[in-house]
Amino acid sequence: MLTAHSDLYDQAYRYRRVMMRGFDSGKKFVAAHQSLADRILARDVDGAQQMLASHLHSTLDFVYPPVKGDRS
């Protein structure tokens, strides 16, 4: 279990490093996460789910940008 945890942590760390290159400053990064935390603490389930889904998709789009002409 510890090995699996370590592997997943290492993989997530790689994504975070790639994502952080896309930010001019940490302010936008912190603001996005603070906004998500605020929705969660306010028990805004729908808003938090939508924000989290958008956040995860933007991460994937940044790490794996769509290929021009790809229609999938």
C-alpha positions as CSV (number, residue, x, y, z in Angstrom):
1,M,0.0,0.0,0.0
2,L,2.8,2.4,0.8
3,T,4.5,1.7,-2.5
4,A,1.2,2.4,-4.4
5,H,0.8,5.6,-2.4
6,S,4.4,6.7,-3.2
7,D,3.9,6.0,-6.9
8,L,0.7,8.0,-7.1
9,Y,2.3,10.8,-5.2
10,D,5.2,10.9,-7.6
11,Q,2.9,10.9,-10.6
12,A,0.8,13.7,-9.2
13,Y,3.9,15.7,-8.4
14,R,4.9,15.6,-12.1
15,Y,1.6,17.0,-13.1
16,R,1.8,19.8,-10.6
17,R,5.3,20.7,-11.8
18,V,4.0,20.9,-15.4
19,M,0.9,22.9,-14.3
20,M,2.9,25.4,-12.3
21,R,4.9,26.4,-15.4
22,G,1.6,27.9,-16.7
23,F,1.2,30.4,-13.9
24,D,2.9,33.8,-13.9
25,S,2.5,34.0,-10.1
26,G,1.0,31.8,-7.4
27,K,-1.9,34.2,-6.8
28,K,-4.1,32.7,-9.5
29,F,-3.3,29.2,-8.4
30,V,-4.1,30.0,-4.8
31,A,-7.3,31.9,-5.7
32,A,-8.6,29.0,-7.7
33,H,-8.1,26.6,-4.9
34,Q,-9.5,29.0,-2.3
35,S,-12.6,29.5,-4.4
36,L,-13.1,25.7,-4.5
37,A,-12.5,25.4,-0.8
38,D,-15.0,28.2,-0.1
39,R,-17.7,26.4,-2.1
40,I,-17.0,23.2,-0.3
41,L,-17.2,24.9,3.1
42,A,-20.4,26.6,2.1
43,R,-21.8,23.1,1.3
44,D,-22.4,24.2,-2.3
45,V,-22.3,20.7,-3.7
46,D,-23.3,21.5,-7.2
47,G,-21.1,24.5,-7.5
48,A,-18.1,22.6,-6.0
49,Q,-18.6,19.7,-8.3
50,Q,-18.8,21.9,-11.4
51,M,-15.7,23.9,-10.3
52,L,-13.7,20.7,-9.6
53,A,-14.7,19.1,-12.9
54,S,-13.7,22.3,-14.7
55,H,-10.4,22.5,-12.8
56,L,-9.6,18.8,-13.6
57,H,-10.4,19.3,-17.3
58,S,-8.3,22.5,-17.5
59,T,-5.4,20.5,-16.0
60,L,-5.7,17.8,-18.5
61,D,-6.0,20.3,-21.4
62,F,-2.9,22.0,-20.2
63,V,-0.8,18.9,-19.7
64,Y,-2.2,17.2,-22.9
65,P,-3.3,20.1,-25.2
66,P,-5.8,19.1,-27.9
67,V,-4.2,18.3,-31.2
68,K,-5.3,20.8,-34.0
69,G,-7.8,19.1,-36.2
70,D,-8.7,16.5,-33.6
71,R,-12.4,16.0,-33.5
72,S,-12.7,13.8,-30.5
